[in-house]
Amino acid sequence: MNKVVTMEQAVAMIKPGDFVINSGFLTSATPDALMQAVADSFEATGVPNNLTVMFGAGQGNKRGGQQERWAKEGLIKRWIGGHYAFSPKAVEMIANNQVEAYNLPQGVIIEMYRAMGQNRKGYITNVGLETYVDPRLEGGKLNARTTEDIVKVVEIEGDEYLYYLLPDVDIALIRVTTADTNGNCTIEDEILPLDILSAAMAAKGKGGKVIVQAKNIVAPETIPSRKVAVPGIFVDAIVVPENPEETHQQTSDYYMNPALTGSFKIPVSAVEPMKFDTKALIGRRCAMELVPNAVVNLGVGIPEKVAAVAGEEGLADQLILTTESGMIGGIPSGGGSFGAGVNGWAELPEVSQFDFYDGGGLDVTFLGMAEADTDGNVNVSKFGPGVTGCGGFINISQNTKNCIFCGTFTAGGLKTACEDGKLVILQEGKSKKFVPSVQQITFSGAYARRNKMNVKFITERAVLELLPEGLTVTEIAPGIDLQTQVLDQMEFKPLVAENLKTMDVRIFTDAPMGIKDEILSKVK
């Protein structure tokens, strides 16, 4: 039953026109050596070609790896992905109509894998309703070349849902750490379980084959059963990369960092202290939204500051951070190691984490905000002809009752300072982020109001709330003029609360705010 094959034999299993799915989160658990071998074969022989490729989390490192390797006209017929920003060449191909492409919510794709493993025809969920994924808007299509509807609206007992069609899967490419020759696999060096097992089961449920990229090969029946993450019954072939330092990286930042596997905990003092800048001001105001023992998801960028503020304020033990990749507790990593983390409490498969998110398990989420409009819609997924993609944003934002969007009030060169507890705008941003209509609806304000969600937009100079009567300015920073520095910097006229509040002066003073007792006095 020796399932170890050469890279050439593995690639030969992939036929022209096949539907291929592959595991991975950015660089982590992405079978990069296999993906390179497919690209090399296409360039040398023209096959495989005309592939449809599906992936959940963004896959790439902006340096030519992962999905970027497949950005070759003729190799890919269609992409169905959760996030594209880490593969600039793929974004360019989509913008130029060189390939069909869809962007679906990351969590939906991962849940689709599980439904594929059950050999279902479709997956039903509320996730994506009234966003660009809804077929009454864009249906997740990313360019004019993409015309087929793969999402439908259905009604069940008076409520609307989206029905995502499940294709047959020919090949799943997954990555593990160690495999025995019978195909039993472990993931001890991977950051988390991620979608590795889900992708394998999706292929088997739909009659396809599973090809594994493993760093190590061991004799059969030498792996303890409790360490097996993917049983050999799901595996058809195993390959070992020749250059694992380049094609089997743990993250874009590390070939192997034991702290990211939970092998040990690092001292909190090792976490880099936060600079007192514009982004920190937003994080400080956001931290005031926390409640004791809050279960939290943090988006990329400014939302990450919330964790840093919590640490500074002695609230780290009152903040249970989670990531869509599957980590519970601990400190999430950023940059090229986004998706990983240190000092975690527990690890869930990605599909289970999205079950938790979709079920409303989060107390609060802090997410980025690229554009917001008069209806409270938010765009983080598309700018001009280029597509970024939603990642886990739609799953998280649509099913969390307390949704906080964080970002600077304007973009492109904004400079601020704090003087005597007041905010000073030294240079205004070149572009306005509050616009009459967003380019793409990644978050639906109408859906949020109808479902009585608590939605706030927190910036360095103002806080706005999505109230039943509309988007309303409820707080402004000390030192800020409402008319010239808030209302005039918006492309529409919001409502202004009659009891307009001044943001807490402690936010704008370079010292700990001392909010621990206030947070602990709240009732969850």
C-alpha positions as CSV (number, residue, x, y, z in Angstrom):
1,M,0.0,0.0,0.0
2,N,3.0,2.3,-0.4
3,K,1.3,5.6,-1.7
4,V,4.5,7.6,-2.1
5,V,4.9,8.7,-5.7
6,T,7.2,11.1,-7.6
7,M,6.1,14.7,-8.2
8,E,5.7,13.9,-11.9
9,Q,3.4,10.9,-11.1
10,A,1.3,13.1,-8.8
11,V,0.8,15.9,-11.4
12,A,-0.1,13.3,-14.0
13,M,-3.2,12.4,-11.9
14,I,-4.6,15.9,-12.6
15,K,-6.4,15.9,-16.0
16,P,-7.3,18.9,-18.3
17,G,-10.5,20.5,-17.1
18,D,-10.4,19.0,-13.6
19,F,-11.9,20.7,-10.5
20,V,-9.2,21.1,-8.0
21,I,-9.3,22.3,-4.4
22,N,-6.4,22.9,-2.1
23,S,-5.8,23.4,1.6
24,G,-4.1,26.4,3.1
25,F,-4.2,29.8,4.8
26,L,-1.8,32.3,3.1
27,T,1.4,30.2,3.1
28,S,0.4,27.9,6.0
29,A,-0.6,24.4,5.0
30,T,-0.6,25.3,1.3
31,P,0.9,22.5,-0.9
32,D,3.3,24.9,-2.6
33,A,5.6,22.3,-4.1
34,L,2.7,20.5,-5.7
35,M,1.4,23.8,-7.0
36,Q,4.8,24.7,-8.5
37,A,5.0,21.2,-10.1
38,V,1.6,21.8,-11.8
39,A,2.7,25.1,-13.1
40,D,6.0,23.7,-14.4
41,S,4.2,20.8,-16.1
42,F,1.8,23.3,-17.8
43,E,4.7,25.5,-19.0
44,A,6.6,22.5,-20.3
45,T,3.8,20.3,-21.9
46,G,0.6,22.4,-21.8
47,V,-1.1,20.0,-19.3
48,P,-2.8,20.0,-17.0
49,N,-4.9,22.9,-18.2
50,N,-8.3,24.6,-18.1
51,L,-8.6,23.9,-14.4
52,T,-11.3,25.1,-12.0
53,V,-9.6,25.9,-8.7
54,M,-11.3,26.5,-5.3
55,F,-9.7,27.7,-2.1
56,G,-11.0,29.2,1.1
57,A,-8.6,31.5,2.8
58,G,-6.3,33.8,0.9
59,Q,-3.3,31.8,-0.5
60,G,-0.1,33.6,-1.4
61,N,2.8,35.6,-0.1
62,K,2.9,38.4,-2.7
63,R,6.2,36.9,-3.8
64,G,5.1,34.4,-6.4
65,G,4.0,31.5,-4.2
66,Q,0.8,29.5,-3.9
67,Q,-2.0,30.7,-6.1
68,E,0.4,33.1,-7.8
69,R,2.1,30.2,-9.3
70,W,-1.1,29.3,-11.2
71,A,-1.7,32.8,-12.6
72,K,-1.0,31.6,-16.1
73,E,-3.5,32.0,-18.9
74,G,-4.7,28.6,-20.1
75,L,-3.8,26.8,-16.9
76,I,-6.8,28.2,-15.0
77,K,-10.3,28.4,-16.5
78,R,-12.0,29.5,-13.3
79,W,-11.1,30.6,-9.7
80,I,-13.5,30.3,-6.8
81,G,-11.7,31.9,-3.9
82,G,-12.2,33.5,-0.5
83,H,-9.5,36.2,-0.8
84,Y,-7.1,37.2,-3.6
85,A,-5.0,40.1,-2.2
86,F,-2.0,37.9,-1.6
87,S,-1.8,36.9,-5.3
88,P,-1.4,40.1,-7.3
89,K,-1.0,38.3,-10.6
90,A,-4.3,36.5,-10.0
91,V,-5.9,39.9,-9.3
92,E,-4.5,41.2,-12.5
93,M,-5.8,38.3,-14.6
94,I,-9.3,38.7,-13.1
95,A,-9.3,42.4,-13.8
96,N,-8.2,41.8,-17.4
97,N,-11.0,39.2,-18.0
98,Q,-8.4,36.5,-18.6
99,V,-10.1,34.0,-16.3
100,E,-13.5,33.4,-14.8
101,A,-13.6,34.2,-11.1
102,Y,-15.8,34.3,-8.1
103,N,-15.3,35.5,-4.6
104,L,-17.3,33.7,-1.9
105,P,-17.1,34.0,1.9
106,Q,-14.2,32.0,3.3
107,G,-16.4,30.3,5.9
108,V,-18.9,29.4,3.3
109,I,-16.3,27.7,1.1
110,I,-15.0,25.7,4.1
111,E,-18.5,24.7,5.0
112,M,-19.0,23.7,1.4
113,Y,-16.1,21.4,1.7
114,R,-17.9,19.6,4.6
115,A,-21.1,19.4,2.6
116,M,-19.1,18.0,-0.4
117,G,-17.8,15.4,1.9
118,Q,-21.4,14.3,2.5
119,N,-22.0,14.3,-1.2
120,R,-24.7,16.9,-1.0
121,K,-25.9,19.0,-4.0
122,G,-25.7,22.3,-2.2
123,Y,-25.1,24.2,1.0
124,I,-27.7,26.5,2.5
125,T,-26.9,29.4,4.8
126,N,-27.8,33.0,5.6
127,V,-24.2,34.1,5.0
128,G,-23.9,36.5,2.1
129,L,-27.5,37.6,2.0
130,E,-27.8,41.2,0.8
131,T,-24.1,41.4,0.1
132,Y,-22.4,41.3,-3.3
133,V,-22.6,37.5,-3.0
134,D,-26.3,37.6,-3.2
135,P,-27.3,36.8,-6.9
136,R,-29.8,39.7,-6.8
137,L,-26.6,41.9,-6.6
138,E,-23.5,40.3,-8.1
139,G,-23.7,36.7,-7.2
140,G,-20.0,36.7,-6.2
141,K,-18.9,37.2,-9.9
142,L,-15.8,39.3,-10.3
143,N,-15.7,40.2,-14.0
144,A,-17.7,40.3,-17.2
145,R,-16.3,37.0,-18.3
146,T,-17.9,35.2,-15.4
147,T,-21.6,34.6,-16.1
148,E,-22.7,31.3,-14.6
149,D,-24.8,31.6,-11.4
150,I,-23.4,29.4,-8.7
151,V,-25.5,30.9,-5.9
152,K,-29.3,30.9,-5.6
153,V,-31.8,32.5,-3.3
154,V,-34.2,30.0,-1.6
155,E,-37.0,30.5,0.9
156,I,-37.6,28.1,3.8
157,E,-40.5,28.6,6.1
158,G,-40.8,32.3,5.2
159,D,-37.1,33.1,5.6
160,E,-34.5,33.7,2.8
161,Y,-31.3,31.8,2.5
162,L,-28.5,31.5,-0.1
163,Y,-28.1,28.1,-1.7
164,Y,-24.5,27.5,-2.9
165,L,-24.2,24.8,-5.6
166,L,-21.7,22.1,-4.8
167,P,-19.6,20.8,-7.8
168,D,-18.0,17.5,-8.2
169,V,-14.3,17.5,-7.1
170,D,-11.7,15.7,-9.1
171,I,-8.6,16.5,-7.0
172,A,-7.7,17.8,-3.6
173,L,-4.2,18.9,-2.9
174,I,-3.4,19.1,0.8
175,R,-0.3,19.6,2.9
176,V,0.7,17.8,6.1
177,T,3.8,17.4,8.2
178,T,4.4,13.6,8.3
179,A,2.8,10.7,6.4
180,D,3.4,7.0,6.7
181,T,3.5,5.1,3.5
182,N,-0.1,4.0,3.9
183,G,-1.2,7.7,3.9
184,N,-1.9,8.3,7.5
185,C,-0.9,11.9,8.1
186,T,0.0,14.2,11.0
187,I,0.2,18.0,11.2
188,E,2.5,18.7,14.1
189,D,4.4,21.5,12.4
190,E,1.4,23.2,10.9
191,I,0.0,26.2,12.6
192,L,-3.5,24.7,13.1
193,P,-5.7,22.0,11.7
194,L,-7.2,24.6,9.2
195,D,-9.1,23.0,6.3
196,I,-6.7,20.1,5.7
197,L,-9.1,17.3,6.6
198,S,-12.2,19.1,5.2
199,A,-10.6,19.4,1.8
200,A,-9.6,15.8,1.7
201,M,-13.1,14.6,2.7
202,A,-14.6,17.0,0.1
203,A,-12.7,15.2,-2.6
204,K,-13.5,11.7,-1.4
205,G,-17.2,12.6,-0.9
206,K,-17.4,13.8,-4.5
207,G,-15.5,10.8,-5.9
208,G,-12.2,12.6,-6.4
209,K,-8.6,11.8,-5.4
210,V,-6.4,13.3,-2.7
211,I,-2.7,14.1,-3.2
212,V,-0.7,14.9,-0.1
213,Q,2.5,17.0,0.2
214,A,4.4,15.8,3.3
215,K,7.7,16.9,4.7
216,N,8.5,13.6,6.3
217,I,7.8,9.9,5.4
218,V,7.8,7.2,8.0
219,A,7.1,3.4,8.0
220,P,3.5,2.2,8.1
221,E,1.7,1.8,11.4
222,T,4.3,3.9,13.3
223,I,2.2,7.0,13.9
224,P,0.0,6.8,17.1
225,S,-3.6,6.9,16.1
226,R,-4.4,10.0,18.2
227,K,-1.8,12.0,16.2
228,V,-3.4,11.1,12.8
229,A,-5.1,14.2,11.4
230,V,-5.9,12.7,8.0
231,P,-6.5,8.9,7.8
232,G,-4.9,7.0,5.0
233,I,-8.3,5.9,3.7
234,F,-8.6,9.5,2.3
235,V,-5.2,9.6,0.7
236,D,-4.4,8.4,-2.9
237,A,-0.8,9.7,-3.3
238,I,2.0,11.3,-1.3
239,V,4.8,13.5,-2.5
240,V,7.8,14.9,-0.7
241,P,9.2,18.3,-1.7
242,E,12.9,18.6,-2.7
243,N,13.2,22.1,-1.2
244,P,10.9,22.3,1.9
245,E,12.6,25.5,3.1
246,E,11.0,27.2,0.1
247,T,7.8,25.2,-0.5
248,H,6.8,23.9,2.9
249,Q,7.1,27.0,5.0
250,Q,5.1,27.1,8.2
251,T,4.2,30.8,7.5
252,S,5.6,33.4,5.2
253,D,7.7,34.6,8.1
254,Y,9.1,31.3,9.3
255,Y,10.1,27.9,7.9
256,M,9.5,26.6,11.4
257,N,8.7,28.4,14.6
258,P,7.7,26.0,17.5
259,A,5.9,28.7,19.3
260,L,3.3,28.8,16.5
261,T,2.5,25.1,17.1
262,G,1.8,25.5,20.8
263,S,4.9,23.6,21.7
264,F,5.6,26.2,24.4
265,K,4.4,29.6,25.5
266,I,6.3,32.8,25.2
267,P,6.3,35.6,27.8
268,V,3.8,38.4,27.0
269,S,6.7,40.8,27.4
270,A,8.1,39.5,24.2
271,V,5.2,41.1,22.3
272,E,6.2,44.3,20.7
273,P,4.8,47.4,22.6
274,M,2.3,49.6,20.7
275,K,3.2,53.0,19.3
276,F,1.1,55.9,20.4
277,D,-0.2,56.9,17.0
278,T,-3.4,57.4,15.1
279,K,-4.1,53.7,14.9
280,A,-3.5,53.3,18.6
281,L,-6.1,56.0,19.3
282,I,-8.7,53.9,17.4
283,G,-7.6,50.8,19.3
284,R,-7.9,52.6,22.6
285,R,-11.5,53.7,21.9
286,C,-12.4,50.3,20.6
287,A,-11.1,48.7,23.8
288,M,-13.8,50.6,25.7
289,E,-16.4,48.4,23.9
290,L,-15.1,45.2,25.7
291,V,-17.0,43.3,28.3
292,P,-15.6,40.9,30.9
293,N,-14.5,37.5,29.4
294,A,-15.4,38.8,25.9
295,V,-15.0,36.2,23.1
296,V,-13.6,38.3,20.3
297,N,-12.5,38.2,16.7
298,L,-10.0,40.7,15.5
299,G,-9.6,41.6,11.8
300,V,-6.3,42.5,10.1
301,G,-4.6,45.8,10.7
302,I,-6.1,48.4,13.1
303,P,-8.3,45.9,14.8
304,E,-5.2,44.1,16.0
305,K,-4.5,47.2,18.2
306,V,-7.4,46.2,20.5
307,A,-5.4,43.3,21.8
308,A,-2.4,45.5,22.4
309,V,-4.5,48.0,24.4
310,A,-6.1,45.2,26.4
311,G,-2.6,44.1,27.4
312,E,-1.5,47.6,28.4
313,E,-4.7,48.0,30.5
314,G,-4.3,44.8,32.3
315,L,-7.3,43.2,30.5
316,A,-5.5,40.5,28.6
317,D,-7.0,37.9,30.8
318,Q,-10.4,39.3,30.2
319,L,-10.1,39.0,26.4
320,I,-10.6,35.7,24.7
321,L,-9.2,36.2,21.2
322,T,-10.1,33.9,18.4
323,T,-9.1,33.7,14.7
324,E,-11.1,32.4,11.8
325,S,-8.2,30.0,11.2
326,G,-9.3,28.1,14.4
327,M,-7.3,29.5,17.3
328,I,-9.1,30.0,20.7
329,G,-7.3,32.2,23.2
330,G,-3.7,33.4,23.1
331,I,-2.2,36.1,21.0
332,P,-2.9,36.1,17.2
333,S,0.0,36.8,14.9
334,G,0.0,39.5,12.3
335,G,1.8,40.2,9.0
336,G,3.1,37.1,7.1
337,S,2.1,34.9,10.0
338,F,-1.6,36.0,10.1
339,G,-3.7,33.0,11.0
340,A,-1.2,31.7,13.4
341,G,-0.7,32.7,17.0
342,V,1.1,32.0,20.3
343,N,-0.1,30.9,23.8
344,G,-3.4,29.6,22.5
345,W,-5.8,27.7,24.7
346,A,-7.2,25.4,22.1
347,E,-7.2,24.7,18.3
348,L,-10.3,24.0,16.2
349,P,-10.6,22.9,12.6
350,E,-11.4,25.9,10.5
351,V,-14.9,24.5,9.7
352,S,-15.7,24.2,13.4
353,Q,-14.6,27.7,14.1
354,F,-16.9,29.0,11.4
355,D,-19.7,26.9,12.9
356,F,-19.1,28.8,16.1
357,Y,-19.0,32.2,14.3
358,D,-22.1,31.5,12.1
359,G,-24.0,30.5,15.3
360,G,-23.4,33.9,16.9
361,G,-20.8,32.7,19.3
362,L,-18.7,35.9,19.3
363,D,-19.5,38.6,21.8
364,V,-17.9,41.3,19.6
365,T,-15.8,41.6,16.5
366,F,-13.5,44.4,15.5
367,L,-13.1,44.6,11.7
368,G,-11.5,47.0,9.2
369,M,-13.4,49.6,7.3
370,A,-12.2,50.7,3.8
371,E,-15.5,52.4,2.8
372,A,-18.8,53.0,4.4
373,D,-21.9,54.7,3.0
374,T,-25.1,56.4,4.1
375,D,-27.0,53.1,4.6
376,G,-24.3,51.7,6.8
377,N,-23.0,49.4,4.1
378,V,-19.2,48.6,4.3
379,N,-16.8,47.7,1.5
380,V,-13.6,45.8,2.2
381,S,-13.5,43.6,-0.9
382,K,-13.2,45.6,-4.1
383,F,-11.5,48.9,-5.1
384,G,-11.7,50.0,-8.7
385,P,-11.0,47.1,-11.1
386,G,-9.0,45.2,-8.6
387,V,-10.5,42.6,-6.2
388,T,-9.3,42.0,-2.7
389,G,-12.0,39.6,-1.6
390,C,-13.9,39.2,1.6
391,G,-12.1,36.4,3.4
392,G,-13.9,35.6,6.6
393,F,-15.4,39.1,6.9
394,I,-18.9,38.3,5.8
395,N,-19.3,35.2,8.1
396,I,-18.0,37.2,11.0
397,S,-19.7,40.5,10.5
398,Q,-23.1,39.1,9.5
399,N,-23.5,36.8,12.6
400,T,-22.0,38.9,15.4
401,K,-24.4,41.0,17.3
402,N,-21.8,43.6,18.4
403,C,-19.9,44.6,15.2
404,I,-17.3,47.3,15.5
405,F,-15.8,48.7,12.3
406,C,-12.4,50.4,12.9
407,G,-10.5,52.7,10.6
408,T,-9.1,56.2,10.1
409,F,-11.7,58.8,9.1
410,T,-9.9,59.7,5.9
411,A,-7.2,57.8,3.9
412,G,-4.1,58.6,2.1
413,G,-1.6,60.7,4.1
414,L,-3.6,61.5,7.3
415,K,-1.4,62.8,10.0
416,T,-2.5,63.5,13.6
417,A,-1.0,64.5,17.0
418,C,-2.3,64.7,20.5
419,E,-1.8,67.9,22.6
420,D,-3.1,68.3,26.1
421,G,-5.6,65.5,25.7
422,K,-6.9,66.9,22.4
423,L,-6.7,65.5,18.9
424,V,-5.0,67.7,16.3
425,I,-5.3,67.0,12.5
426,L,-1.9,67.9,11.1
427,Q,-2.6,66.7,7.6
428,E,-6.0,65.6,6.2
429,G,-6.2,62.3,4.2
430,K,-6.6,62.7,0.5
431,S,-9.6,60.5,0.1
432,K,-12.9,60.3,2.0
433,K,-14.0,56.9,3.3
434,F,-17.6,57.8,4.1
435,V,-19.2,57.9,0.6
436,P,-22.8,58.0,-0.7
437,S,-22.5,54.4,-2.1
438,V,-19.8,51.9,-1.5
439,Q,-18.3,50.2,-4.6
440,Q,-19.3,46.8,-3.3
441,I,-21.4,45.7,-0.4
442,T,-19.4,43.4,1.9
443,F,-21.6,44.2,4.9
444,S,-25.2,45.1,4.5
445,G,-26.5,47.9,6.8
446,A,-30.1,47.1,6.0
447,Y,-29.6,43.5,7.0
448,A,-27.9,44.6,10.2
449,R,-30.7,47.0,11.2
450,R,-33.4,44.4,10.5
451,N,-31.6,42.0,12.7
452,K,-31.1,44.6,15.5
453,M,-27.3,44.4,15.4
454,N,-25.2,46.8,17.4
455,V,-23.0,48.4,14.8
456,K,-20.5,51.1,15.4
457,F,-17.8,52.9,13.3
458,I,-14.9,54.0,15.4
459,T,-12.3,56.4,14.0
460,E,-9.6,58.6,15.5
461,R,-11.9,61.6,15.5
462,A,-15.5,60.4,15.7
463,V,-17.8,57.5,16.5
464,L,-20.8,56.8,14.4
465,E,-23.6,54.3,15.1
466,L,-26.0,52.6,12.8
467,L,-29.3,53.4,14.5
468,P,-32.8,52.6,13.2
469,E,-33.1,56.1,11.9
470,G,-29.8,56.0,10.1
471,L,-26.0,56.4,10.4
472,T,-25.5,58.9,13.3
473,V,-22.5,60.7,14.7
474,T,-22.6,60.0,18.4
475,E,-19.1,61.1,19.6
476,I,-16.4,63.4,18.5
477,A,-12.8,63.7,19.8
478,P,-11.8,66.7,22.0
479,G,-10.3,69.4,19.9
480,I,-12.2,68.3,16.7
481,D,-14.6,70.7,15.0
482,L,-17.8,68.8,14.0
483,Q,-18.5,70.7,10.8
484,T,-15.1,71.2,9.2
485,Q,-13.3,68.1,10.4
486,V,-16.2,65.5,10.5
487,L,-19.2,66.5,8.4
488,D,-17.2,68.2,5.7
489,Q,-14.9,65.2,5.4
490,M,-17.9,63.0,4.5
491,E,-19.5,62.7,1.0
492,F,-23.0,62.6,2.5
493,K,-24.7,64.2,5.4
494,P,-25.2,61.8,8.4
495,L,-27.5,62.4,11.4
496,V,-25.9,64.0,14.4
497,A,-27.0,62.9,17.9
498,E,-28.8,65.5,20.0
499,N,-26.7,64.5,23.0
500,L,-23.4,64.4,21.0
501,K,-20.7,63.2,23.4
502,T,-17.0,64.0,23.6
503,M,-14.7,61.0,23.3
504,D,-12.9,60.2,26.6
505,V,-9.9,62.5,27.0
506,R,-7.8,59.5,28.3
507,I,-7.7,58.1,24.8
508,F,-5.6,61.1,23.7
509,T,-3.2,61.1,26.5
510,D,0.0,59.0,26.2
511,A,-0.5,56.9,29.3
512,P,-2.5,53.9,30.4
513,M,-6.2,54.8,30.5
514,G,-7.0,52.9,33.6
515,I,-10.2,51.4,32.2
516,K,-9.9,48.0,33.8
517,D,-12.4,48.5,36.6
518,E,-14.9,50.1,34.2
519,I,-14.7,47.1,31.9
520,L,-15.0,44.6,34.8
521,S,-18.0,46.4,36.1
522,K,-20.0,45.7,32.9
523,V,-22.4,42.7,32.7
524,K,-21.7,40.4,29.8
